[in-house]
Amino acid sequence: MLIEILTFKLAAGADEAAFLASDQRVQVEFFYQQAGLVRRTTARAADGEWAVITIWESETVADAALRNSKDDAAHVVLMSFADESSLRLKRLEGLPG
């Protein structure tokens, strides 16, 4: 199992309600269509940082989804809300249990 944690801040002037609507759209239209998706959730910290936590069956399927996301219109729109300089992606190996 692979756990991806993407953290970021919204771009200056980004509309939070529009971001949340876009996040819901990409979850249904893109992520739910990807083979090997286990779970995905979005969270917000009190300081305004956001996190998207995605759990994949393997690194192979996570890599495939990352490649697919570059051409997905809903994903491109979602990422337009993020401050590009704040984007951080971390991958962790899930432990049994």
Disulfide bonds with the S-S distance in Angstrom:
none
